[in-house]
Amino acid sequence: MSSVANPSSSGLERDARRMHDDDKPLSPGSIAIGVVIGRTSEFFDFFVYGLGSILVFPKLIFSFAPNPVAATLMSFALFPLAFIARPIGSFVFMWIDRNYGRGTKLTAALVILGGSTASIAFLPGYETIGYWAVALLALFRLGQGFALGGAWDGLASLLNLSAPENRRGWYAMIPQLGAPIGFALASILFGYMVSNLSEADFLAWGWRYPFFVAFAINVVALFARLRIVASKEFGAAMEAQELQARPIFEMLSKHSMDVVLGAFVPLASFAMFHLVTIFPLSWVTLFGGQSAAQFLWVQVAGAGLGAVGIVLSGFIADRIGRRNELMLGAVLIGIFSFSAPFLLDSGSKGQDAYILIGFFILGLTFGQSSGAVSSRFTQYYRYTGAALTSDLAWLLGAGFAPLVALGLASSFGIIFIGGYLISGAICTIAALTLTRTLDQH
């Protein structure tokens, strides 16, 4: 009777595992491909929105603002809503996971994520429906964040569990490649539209296509993830209670300090994340140096360097340890913070250097930022602890970055973005030092 009352995908997942050929185990390479596809879809959705919040929404949704800077700041004020909604999504979808299965959870989450992003493509402007345009955009942004909380699939942890001990840094960086790939795809789509359409056509219909594409990418990502969830390797990890969802408050009663430390460890990387992806395009668009079309292609090149940095982080972490690699990255971000404002404010060549150098340093730090202190969680709570830690780290480090950076830079001068970056570096160094001290005791 209970199975009728609570229809679950767990039984279907077990049946699918039994159908897998025992002679053909799922390799770490296959898991890695599924993880990268999944992460790429998530980041693509978020970057399409991020680029739209600069190139589209200030003119389409916030056309009532007194000037372009105010319109962009209003647009950025909605940006953090997804990061605020993400922990709530984790709470709700963890419950769905426990009661209805991982497949049900992922399907619901990715349909909501893709649906929220695609729905933005149909959004009328302020001139058509007034402030309802703002309300609907906020609703869809909340939907993105809520769904992303449910997209935590445990596949990165499964990849880590299947990795040789001396190559944990290499396998840890693989999921992070989804960020530069997702950003490059979003930038290429917007770059093509901006370069080949008049401003009137772009604002009328051209900008909508990247949001349509997001739904298609999410469908591909869903099937890639469900294939791994249905594998016997995933089933074995679930039965060993290594990837089970636990009640969040129960986990916090055992690991609250680990969650707090885990949220602050990657702060340098996450603070820098939107200061090389979203914020610089807003600065160039508002204050000049080069056209948005030119700058988008520079950012695509930067994403390529970011991917190189992520791969290098795996090699470095396997030689000096993940904690030391993160410490090195925080120091590099601290050094970069002194030159960053001057590069961004010194014309097209300086802006290009800001992006290329910034992306490479970001790759070195971001490559090892995921689950940097997950070893502090007991096996029983690791899946839930890593999910909530990631939610809080993104909220604290990245959620408000475009709004704060543009607000400070436009009001008090570009020099203040350097202060924002160095504050993140200090937080990371302090958190890493504290975790090392606690581990020694």
Buried (B, 14 or more C-beta within 10 A) or exposed (E): EEEEEEEBBBEBBBEBBEEBEEEEEBEBEBBBBBBBBBBBBBBBBBBBBBBBBBBBBBBBBBBBBEEBBBBBBBBBBBBBBBBBBBBBBBBBBBBBBBBBBBBBBBBBBBBBBBBBBBBBBEBEBBEEEEEEBBEBBBBBBBBBBBBBBBBBBBBBBBBBBBBEEEBBBBBBBBBBBBBBBBBBBBBBBBBBBBBEBEEEEBBEEBBBBBBBBBBEBBEEBBEBBBBBBBBBBBBBBBEEEBBBBBBBEEBBEBBEEBBBBBBBBBBBBBBBBBBBBBBBBBBBBBBEBBEBBBBBBBBBBBBBBBBBBBBBBBBBBBEEBBBBBBBBBBBBBBBBBEBBBEBBBBEBEBBBBBBBBBBBBBBBBBBBBBBBBBBBBEEBBBBBBBBBBBBBBBBBBBBBBBBBBBBBBBEEEBBBBBEBBBBBBBBBBBBBEBBEEEEEE
